[in-house]
Amino acid sequence: MKRPRDINIVIGIGIFAVIAIVLYWFARFIAPAYIQARTPATPDYHIYVNFEQAFPLADGWLAISTLLGVIGLWKMRDWGFLFMLLSGSSGIFLGLMDLLYDLEHHMFVPLTAEAATELLIVILLLVLSPLLILLTWRQRNETGPASRSANIAAQLVCTSSLWRKWLAIRRRHAPLPLQPIRAR
């Protein structure tokens, strides 16, 4: 079965996201000075570092759910849609957390190269994550396993309406109920 264009776009964005997350954390642990928005000389440096060190687990979940979404969508499996929706939601959450911290701590002023990198990450998260959700959601009933699930649901609805009709006919033609016998 040929994958729809939207699904191919989602797969491409997903591959980009997984690679970007891995490269970011590789750079952060190998050469942190190049991507940190704060230098050790700034007064809130330790707060910034502590905040950033809270992200590897959440970013790991984002990378794993995205990778599972990519694999599932490549194979056109139901679970690919699920993991890509989870991935999009995780990306929005992480982007909003990062944006709020950055705004509260004036991370973009002055706009250094490192601050621009941080801003780019937030923008990518808050643009690509909703796009992933939108493109994935639009395809949920039109491709492969998701459409089979929708067909099964439609069959169940039809079956239940046939069942209700049968019960209605049965009630109309049921024998009269027995009347209790009264004592004389």
Sequence and secondary structure as in RCSB ss.txt:
>XXXX:A:sequence
MKRPRDINIVIGIGIFAVIAIVLYWFARFIAPAYIQARTPATPDYHIYVNFEQAFPLADGWLAISTLLGVIGLWK
MRDWGFLFMLLSGSSGIFLGLMDLLYDLEHHMFVPLTAEAATELLIVILLLVLSPLLILLTWRQRNETGPASRSA
NIAAQLVCTSSLWRKWLAIRRRHAPLPLQPIRAR
>XXXX:A:secstr
    HHHHHHHHHHHHHHHHHHHHHHHHHH GGGT SS TTSTTHHHHHHHHTTSHHHHHHHHHHHHHHHHHHHT
T HHHHHHHHHHHHHHHHHHHHHHHHHHHTTTTSS  HHHHHHHHHHHHHHHHHHHHHHHHHHHTTTSHHHHHHH
HHHHHHHHHHHHHHHHHHHHHHTS          
